């Protein structure tokens, strides 16, 4: 494999990992309403 190809793969994996972490921890969607007293997580 060439070095350029390896660099492209590494940066792509890094970008996917960063997007995943951003969506998981920073960009959380909040539910507008609870679905009951105990908030069963249906939203």
PDBQT receptor file of N, H, CA, C and O in Angstrom, charges set to zero:
ATOM      1  N   UNK A   1       0.835  -1.186   0.000  1.00  0.00    +0.000 N 
ATOM      2  CA  UNK A   1       0.000   0.000   0.000  1.00  0.00    +0.000 C 
ATOM      3  C   UNK A   1       0.875   1.242   0.000  1.00  0.00    +0.000 C 
ATOM      4  O   UNK A   1       1.960   1.272   0.580  1.00  0.00    +0.000 OA
ATOM      5  N   UNK A   2       0.378   2.236  -0.653  1.00  0.00    +0.000 N 
ATOM      6  H   UNK A   2      -0.504   2.212  -1.124  1.00  0.00    +0.000 HD
ATOM      7  CA  UNK A   2       1.140   3.479  -0.664  1.00  0.00    +0.000 C 
ATOM      8  C   UNK A   2       0.845   4.290   0.594  1.00  0.00    +0.000 C 
ATOM      9  O   UNK A   2      -0.174   4.095   1.257  1.00  0.00    +0.000 OA
ATOM     10  N   UNK A   3       1.743   5.186   0.899  1.00  0.00    +0.000 N 
ATOM     11  H   UNK A   3       2.570   5.345   0.361  1.00  0.00    +0.000 HD
ATOM     12  CA  UNK A   3       1.589   6.018   2.083  1.00  0.00    +0.000 C 
ATOM     13  C   UNK A   3       0.375   6.930   1.958  1.00  0.00    +0.000 C 
ATOM     14  O   UNK A   3      -0.331   7.159   2.941  1.00  0.00    +0.000 OA
ATOM     15  N   UNK A   4       0.129   7.440   0.783  1.00  0.00    +0.000 N 
ATOM     16  H   UNK A   4       0.702   7.254  -0.015  1.00  0.00    +0.000 HD
ATOM     17  CA  UNK A   4      -1.026   8.312   0.563  1.00  0.00    +0.000 C 
ATOM     18  C   UNK A   4      -2.329   7.574   0.847  1.00  0.00    +0.000 C 
ATOM     19  O   UNK A   4      -3.220   8.121   1.496  1.00  0.00    +0.000 OA
ATOM     20  N   UNK A   5      -2.446   6.357   0.374  1.00  0.00    +0.000 N 
ATOM     21  H   UNK A   5      -1.722   5.913  -0.154  1.00  0.00    +0.000 HD
ATOM     22  CA  UNK A   5      -3.646   5.553   0.598  1.00  0.00    +0.000 C 
ATOM     23  C   UNK A   5      -3.847   5.289   2.090  1.00  0.00    +0.000 C 
ATOM     24  O   UNK A   5      -4.971   5.370   2.585  1.00  0.00    +0.000 OA
ATOM     25  N   UNK A   6      -2.785   4.979   2.798  1.00  0.00    +0.000 N 
ATOM     26  H   UNK A   6      -1.872   4.913   2.395  1.00  0.00    +0.000 HD
ATOM     27  CA  UNK A   6      -2.874   4.743   4.236  1.00  0.00    +0.000 C 
ATOM     28  C   UNK A   6      -3.289   6.008   4.978  1.00  0.00    +0.000 C 
ATOM     29  O   UNK A   6      -4.094   5.947   5.908  1.00  0.00    +0.000 OA
ATOM     30  N   UNK A   7      -2.747   7.150   4.575  1.00  0.00    +0.000 N 
ATOM     31  H   UNK A   7      -2.093   7.200   3.821  1.00  0.00    +0.000 HD
ATOM     32  CA  UNK A   7      -3.117   8.415   5.205  1.00  0.00    +0.000 C 
ATOM     33  C   UNK A   7      -4.594   8.725   4.994  1.00  0.00    +0.000 C 
ATOM     34  O   UNK A   7      -5.266   9.197   5.911  1.00  0.00    +0.000 OA
ATOM     35  N   UNK A   8      -5.095   8.469   3.811  1.00  0.00    +0.000 N 
ATOM     36  H   UNK A   8      -4.549   8.086   3.066  1.00  0.00    +0.000 HD
ATOM     37  CA  UNK A   8      -6.507   8.714   3.524  1.00  0.00    +0.000 C 
ATOM     38  C   UNK A   8      -7.383   7.828   4.403  1.00  0.00    +0.000 C 
ATOM     39  O   UNK A   8      -8.387   8.294   4.942  1.00  0.00    +0.000 OA
ATOM     40  N   UNK A   9      -7.018   6.569   4.552  1.00  0.00    +0.000 N 
ATOM     41  H   UNK A   9      -6.202   6.191   4.114  1.00  0.00    +0.000 HD
ATOM     42  CA  UNK A   9      -7.788   5.648   5.397  1.00  0.00    +0.000 C 
ATOM     43  C   UNK A   9      -7.764   6.109   6.855  1.00  0.00    +0.000 C 
ATOM     44  O   UNK A   9      -8.803   6.120   7.515  1.00  0.00    +0.000 OA
ATOM     45  N   UNK A  10      -6.607   6.484   7.357  1.00  0.00    +0.000 N 
ATOM     46  H   UNK A  10      -5.763   6.475   6.821  1.00  0.00    +0.000 HD
ATOM     47  CA  UNK A  10      -6.475   6.908   8.753  1.00  0.00    +0.000 C 
ATOM     48  C   UNK A  10      -7.297   8.163   9.012  1.00  0.00    +0.000 C 
ATOM     49  O   UNK A  10      -8.009   8.230  10.014  1.00  0.00    +0.000 OA
ATOM     50  N   UNK A  11      -7.217   9.157   8.133  1.00  0.00    +0.000 N 
ATOM     51  H   UNK A  11      -6.639   9.103   7.319  1.00  0.00    +0.000 HD
ATOM     52  CA  UNK A  11      -7.973  10.389   8.342  1.00  0.00    +0.000 C 
ATOM     53  C   UNK A  11      -9.475  10.166   8.196  1.00  0.00    +0.000 C 
ATOM     54  O   UNK A  11     -10.263  10.840   8.860  1.00  0.00    +0.000 OA
ATOM     55  N   UNK A  12      -9.877   9.247   7.353  1.00  0.00    +0.000 N 
ATOM     56  H   UNK A  12      -9.237   8.700   6.814  1.00  0.00    +0.000 HD
ATOM     57  CA  UNK A  12     -11.303   8.932   7.212  1.00  0.00    +0.000 C 
ATOM     58  C   UNK A  12     -11.825   8.281   8.489  1.00  0.00    +0.000 C 
ATOM     59  O   UNK A  12     -12.897   8.641   8.976  1.00  0.00    +0.000 OA
ATOM     60  N   UNK A  13     -11.079   7.331   9.029  1.00  0.00    +0.000 N 
ATOM     61  H   UNK A  13     -10.208   7.038   8.633  1.00  0.00    +0.000 HD
ATOM     62  CA  UNK A  13     -11.490   6.675  10.269  1.00  0.00    +0.000 C 
ATOM     63  C   UNK A  13     -11.520   7.684  11.420  1.00  0.00    +0.000 C 
ATOM     64  O   UNK A  13     -12.430   7.651  12.249  1.00  0.00    +0.000 OA
ATOM     65  N   UNK A  14     -10.549   8.562  11.474  1.00  0.00    +0.000 N 
ATOM     66  H   UNK A  14      -9.810   8.589  10.801  1.00  0.00    +0.000 HD
ATOM     67  CA  UNK A  14     -10.518   9.596  12.507  1.00  0.00    +0.000 C 
ATOM     68  C   UNK A  14     -11.728  10.524  12.392  1.00  0.00    +0.000 C 
ATOM     69  O   UNK A  14     -12.337  10.872  13.404  1.00  0.00    +0.000 OA
ATOM     70  N   UNK A  15     -12.077  10.923  11.184  1.00  0.00    +0.000 N 
ATOM     71  H   UNK A  15     -11.582  10.641  10.362  1.00  0.00    +0.000 HD
ATOM     72  CA  UNK A  15     -13.223  11.803  10.980  1.00  0.00    +0.000 C 
ATOM     73  C   UNK A  15     -14.521  11.111  11.395  1.00  0.00    +0.000 C 
ATOM     74  O   UNK A  15     -15.375  11.729  12.032  1.00  0.00    +0.000 OA
ATOM     75  N   UNK A  16     -14.673   9.846  11.041  1.00  0.00    +0.000 N 
ATOM     76  H   UNK A  16     -13.980   9.344  10.524  1.00  0.00    +0.000 HD
ATOM     77  CA  UNK A  16     -15.879   9.101  11.428  1.00  0.00    +0.000 C 
ATOM     78  C   UNK A  16     -15.965   8.987  12.949  1.00  0.00    +0.000 C 
ATOM     79  O   UNK A  16     -17.044   9.140  13.523  1.00  0.00    +0.000 OA
ATOM     80  N   UNK A  17     -14.848   8.723  13.596  1.00  0.00    +0.000 N 
ATOM     81  H   UNK A  17     -13.972   8.599  13.130  1.00  0.00    +0.000 HD
ATOM     82  CA  UNK A  17     -14.839   8.611  15.056  1.00  0.00    +0.000 C 
ATOM     83  C   UNK A  17     -15.198   9.944  15.709  1.00  0.00    +0.000 C 
ATOM     84  O   UNK A  17     -15.957   9.971  16.678  1.00  0.00    +0.000 OA
ATOM     85  N   UNK A  18     -14.668  11.033  15.196  1.00  0.00    +0.000 N 
ATOM     86  H   UNK A  18     -14.051  11.011  14.409  1.00  0.00    +0.000 HD
ATOM     87  CA  UNK A  18     -14.977  12.344  15.765  1.00  0.00    +0.000 C 
ATOM     88  C   UNK A  18     -16.443  12.715  15.574  1.00  0.00    +0.000 C 
ATOM     89  O   UNK A  18     -17.065  13.276  16.476  1.00  0.00    +0.000 OA
ATOM     90  N   UNK A  19     -16.990  12.408  14.416  1.00  0.00    +0.000 N 
ATOM     91  H   UNK A  19     -16.484  11.953  13.683  1.00  0.00    +0.000 HD
ATOM     92  CA  UNK A  19     -18.415  12.679  14.172  1.00  0.00    +0.000 C 
ATOM     93  C   UNK A  19     -19.269  11.849  15.118  1.00  0.00    +0.000 C 
ATOM     94  O   UNK A  19     -20.250  12.354  15.665  1.00  0.00    +0.000 OA
ATOM     95  N   UNK A  20     -18.918  10.590  15.319  1.00  0.00    +0.000 N 
ATOM     96  H   UNK A  20     -18.121  10.179  14.875  1.00  0.00    +0.000 HD
ATOM     97  CA  UNK A  20     -19.655   9.732  16.243  1.00  0.00    +0.000 C 
ATOM     98  C   UNK A  20     -19.627  10.307  17.660  1.00  0.00    +0.000 C 
ATOM     99  O   UNK A  20     -20.665  10.395  18.317  1.00  0.00    +0.000 OA
ATOM    100  N   UNK A  21     -18.444  10.697  18.128  1.00  0.00    +0.000 N 
ATOM    101  H   UNK A  21     -17.601  10.625  17.595  1.00  0.00    +0.000 HD
ATOM    102  CA  UNK A  21     -18.346  11.248  19.474  1.00  0.00    +0.000 C 
ATOM    103  C   UNK A  21     -19.103  12.554  19.599  1.00  0.00    +0.000 C 
ATOM    104  O   UNK A  21     -19.736  12.803  20.625  1.00  0.00    +0.000 OA
ATOM    105  N   UNK A  22     -19.052  13.395  18.575  1.00  0.00    +0.000 N 
ATOM    106  H   UNK A  22     -18.539  13.192  17.741  1.00  0.00    +0.000 HD
ATOM    107  CA  UNK A  22     -19.781  14.658  18.587  1.00  0.00    +0.000 C 
ATOM    108  C   UNK A  22     -21.280  14.406  18.705  1.00  0.00    +0.000 C 
ATOM    109  O   UNK A  22     -21.963  15.041  19.509  1.00  0.00    +0.000 OA
ATOM    110  N   UNK A  23     -21.787  13.479  17.899  1.00  0.00    +0.000 N 
ATOM    111  H   UNK A  23     -21.232  12.964  17.246  1.00  0.00    +0.000 HD
ATOM    112  CA  UNK A  23     -23.223  13.193  17.938  1.00  0.00    +0.000 C 
ATOM    113  C   UNK A  23     -23.631  12.547  19.260  1.00  0.00    +0.000 C 
ATOM    114  O   UNK A  23     -24.719  12.816  19.771  1.00  0.00    +0.000 OA
ATOM    115  N   UNK A  24     -22.781  11.714  19.808  1.00  0.00    +0.000 N 
ATOM    116  H   UNK A  24     -21.898  11.496  19.393  1.00  0.00    +0.000 HD
ATOM    117  CA  UNK A  24     -23.143  10.981  21.013  1.00  0.00    +0.000 C 
ATOM    118  C   UNK A  24     -23.117  11.864  22.254  1.00  0.00    +0.000 C 
ATOM    119  O   UNK A  24     -24.024  11.773  23.082  1.00  0.00    +0.000 OA
ATOM    120  N   UNK A  25     -22.115  12.707  22.407  1.00  0.00    +0.000 N 
ATOM    121  H   UNK A  25     -21.378  12.780  21.735  1.00  0.00    +0.000 HD
ATOM    122  CA  UNK A  25     -21.942  13.446  23.650  1.00  0.00    +0.000 C 
ATOM    123  C   UNK A  25     -22.317  14.916  23.577  1.00  0.00    +0.000 C 
ATOM    124  O   UNK A  25     -22.758  15.476  24.581  1.00  0.00    +0.000 OA
ATOM    125  N   UNK A  26     -22.163  15.551  22.449  1.00  0.00    +0.000 N 
ATOM    126  H   UNK A  26     -21.805  15.096  21.633  1.00  0.00    +0.000 HD
ATOM    127  CA  UNK A  26     -22.358  16.991  22.389  1.00  0.00    +0.000 C 
ATOM    128  C   UNK A  26     -23.712  17.354  21.807  1.00  0.00    +0.000 C 
ATOM    129  O   UNK A  26     -24.394  18.227  22.345  1.00  0.00    +0.000 OA
ATOM    130  N   UNK A  27     -24.118  16.712  20.730  1.00  0.00    +0.000 N 
ATOM    131  H   UNK A  27     -23.564  16.003  20.294  1.00  0.00    +0.000 HD
ATOM    132  CA  UNK A  27     -25.334  17.071  20.020  1.00  0.00    +0.000 C 
ATOM    133  C   UNK A  27     -26.460  16.121  20.392  1.00  0.00    +0.000 C 
ATOM    134  O   UNK A  27     -26.897  15.307  19.579  1.00  0.00    +0.000 OA
ATOM    135  N   UNK A  28     -26.927  16.238  21.643  1.00  0.00    +0.000 N 
ATOM    136  H   UNK A  28     -26.572  16.900  22.303  1.00  0.00    +0.000 HD
ATOM    137  CA  UNK A  28     -27.990  15.364  22.113  1.00  0.00    +0.000 C 
ATOM    138  C   UNK A  28     -29.336  16.017  21.828  1.00  0.00    +0.000 C 
ATOM    139  O   UNK A  28     -29.545  17.199  22.101  1.00  0.00    +0.000 OA
ATOM    140  N   UNK A  29     -30.234  15.225  21.276  1.00  0.00    +0.000 N 
ATOM    141  H   UNK A  29     -30.064  14.265  21.054  1.00  0.00    +0.000 HD
ATOM    142  CA  UNK A  29     -31.581  15.720  21.049  1.00  0.00    +0.000 C 
ATOM    143  C   UNK A  29     -32.381  15.541  22.331  1.00  0.00    +0.000 C 
ATOM    144  O   UNK A  29     -32.311  14.505  22.992  1.00  0.00    +0.000 OA
ATOM    145  N   UNK A  30     -33.132  16.563  22.660  1.00  0.00    +0.000 N 
ATOM    146  H   UNK A  30     -33.189  17.405  22.124  1.00  0.00    +0.000 HD
ATOM    147  CA  UNK A  30     -33.943  16.498  23.869  1.00  0.00    +0.000 C 
ATOM    148  C   UNK A  30     -35.386  16.195  23.487  1.00  0.00    +0.000 C 
ATOM    149  O   UNK A  30     -35.911  16.723  22.507  1.00  0.00    +0.000 OA
ATOM    150  N   UNK A  31     -36.005  15.347  24.271  1.00  0.00    +0.000 N 
ATOM    151  H   UNK A  31     -35.578  14.918  25.067  1.00  0.00    +0.000 HD
ATOM    152  CA  UNK A  31     -37.404  15.005  24.037  1.00  0.00    +0.000 C 
ATOM    153  C   UNK A  31     -38.271  16.200  24.420  1.00  0.00    +0.000 C 
ATOM    154  O   UNK A  31     -37.997  16.886  25.404  1.00  0.00    +0.000 OA
ATOM    155  N   UNK A  32     -39.297  16.438  23.649  1.00  0.00    +0.000 N 
ATOM    156  H   UNK A  32     -39.519  15.880  22.849  1.00  0.00    +0.000 HD
ATOM    157  CA  UNK A  32     -40.176  17.559  23.929  1.00  0.00    +0.000 C 
ATOM    158  C   UNK A  32     -41.109  17.266  25.098  1.00  0.00    +0.000 C 
ATOM    159  O   UNK A  32     -41.425  18.157  25.886  1.00  0.00    +0.000 OA
ATOM    160  N   UNK A  33     -41.544  16.023  25.205  1.00  0.00    +0.000 N 
ATOM    161  H   UNK A  33     -41.287  15.299  24.564  1.00  0.00    +0.000 HD
ATOM    162  CA  UNK A  33     -42.452  15.639  26.284  1.00  0.00    +0.000 C 
ATOM    163  C   UNK A  33     -42.050  14.276  26.820  1.00  0.00    +0.000 C 
ATOM    164  O   UNK A  33     -41.519  13.440  26.089  1.00  0.00    +0.000 OA
ATOM    165  N   UNK A  34     -42.303  14.065  28.071  1.00  0.00    +0.000 N 
ATOM    166  H   UNK A  34     -42.734  14.744  28.665  1.00  0.00    +0.000 HD
ATOM    167  CA  UNK A  34     -42.137  12.735  28.642  1.00  0.00    +0.000 C 
ATOM    168  C   UNK A  34     -43.383  11.934  28.312  1.00  0.00    +0.000 C 
ATOM    169  O   UNK A  34     -44.463  12.504  28.153  1.00  0.00    +0.000 OA
ATOM    170  N   UNK A  35     -43.246  10.636  28.210  1.00  0.00    +0.000 N 
ATOM    171  H   UNK A  35     -42.369  10.174  28.339  1.00  0.00    +0.000 HD
ATOM    172  CA  UNK A  35     -44.387   9.809  27.822  1.00  0.00    +0.000 C 
ATOM    173  C   UNK A  35     -45.093   9.223  29.038  1.00  0.00    +0.000 C 
ATOM    174  O   UNK A  35     -45.751   8.188  28.938  1.00  0.00    +0.000 OA
ATOM    175  N   UNK A  36     -44.964   9.860  30.144  1.00  0.00    +0.000 N 
ATOM    176  H   UNK A  36     -44.430  10.701  30.225  1.00  0.00    +0.000 HD
ATOM    177  CA  UNK A  36     -45.610   9.380  31.364  1.00  0.00    +0.000 C 
ATOM    178  C   UNK A  36     -44.849   9.884  32.568  1.00  0.00    +0.000 C 
ATOM    179  O   UNK A  36     -43.967  10.736  32.454  1.00  0.00    +0.000 OA
ATOM    180  N   UNK A  37     -45.194   9.355  33.708  1.00  0.00    +0.000 N 
ATOM    181  H   UNK A  37     -45.910   8.664  33.800  1.00  0.00    +0.000 HD
ATOM    182  CA  UNK A  37     -44.536   9.808  34.938  1.00  0.00    +0.000 C 
ATOM    183  C   UNK A  37     -43.091   9.340  35.027  1.00  0.00    +0.000 C 
ATOM    184  O   UNK A  37     -42.240  10.048  35.564  1.00  0.00    +0.000 OA
ATOM    185  N   UNK A  38     -42.811   8.158  34.507  1.00  0.00    +0.000 N 
ATOM    186  H   UNK A  38     -43.503   7.583  34.070  1.00  0.00    +0.000 HD
ATOM    187  CA  UNK A  38     -41.479   7.586  34.674  1.00  0.00    +0.000 C 
ATOM    188  C   UNK A  38     -40.559   7.811  33.483  1.00  0.00    +0.000 C 
ATOM    189  O   UNK A  38     -39.420   7.344  33.502  1.00  0.00    +0.000 OA
ATOM    190  N   UNK A  39     -41.013   8.508  32.449  1.00  0.00    +0.000 N 
ATOM    191  H   UNK A  39     -41.939   8.888  32.433  1.00  0.00    +0.000 HD
ATOM    192  CA  UNK A  39     -40.224   8.797  31.242  1.00  0.00    +0.000 C 
ATOM    193  C   UNK A  39     -39.583   7.518  30.688  1.00  0.00    +0.000 C 
ATOM    194  O   UNK A  39     -38.385   7.285  30.853  1.00  0.00    +0.000 OA
ATOM    195  N   UNK A  40     -40.388   6.718  30.044  1.00  0.00    +0.000 N 
ATOM    196  H   UNK A  40     -41.361   6.908  29.910  1.00  0.00    +0.000 HD
ATOM    197  CA  UNK A  40     -39.970   5.400  29.578  1.00  0.00    +0.000 C 
ATOM    198  C   UNK A  40     -38.978   5.443  28.415  1.00  0.00    +0.000 C 
ATOM    199  O   UNK A  40     -38.478   4.398  27.998  1.00  0.00    +0.000 OA
ATOM    200  N   UNK A  41     -38.684   6.631  27.885  1.00  0.00    +0.000 N 
ATOM    201  H   UNK A  41     -39.090   7.480  28.223  1.00  0.00    +0.000 HD
ATOM    202  CA  UNK A  41     -37.714   6.742  26.817  1.00  0.00    +0.000 C 
ATOM    203  C   UNK A  41     -38.277   6.400  25.448  1.00  0.00    +0.000 C 
ATOM    204  O   UNK A  41     -37.545   5.930  24.576  1.00  0.00    +0.000 OA
ATOM    205  N   UNK A  42     -39.565   6.631  25.250  1.00  0.00    +0.000 N 
ATOM    206  H   UNK A  42     -40.159   7.012  25.958  1.00  0.00    +0.000 HD
ATOM    207  CA  UNK A  42     -40.180   6.264  23.968  1.00  0.00    +0.000 C 
ATOM    208  C   UNK A  42     -39.970   7.324  22.899  1.00  0.00    +0.000 C 
ATOM    209  O   UNK A  42     -40.392   7.129  21.760  1.00  0.00    +0.000 OA
ATOM    210  N   UNK A  43     -39.337   8.430  23.229  1.00  0.00    +0.000 N 
ATOM    211  H   UNK A  43     -38.995   8.588  24.155  1.00  0.00    +0.000 HD
ATOM    212  CA  UNK A  43     -39.107   9.506  22.253  1.00  0.00    +0.000 C 
ATOM    213  C   UNK A  43     -37.675   9.487  21.796  1.00  0.00    +0.000 C 
ATOM    214  O   UNK A  43     -37.278  10.313  20.975  1.00  0.00    +0.000 OA
TER     215      UNK A  43
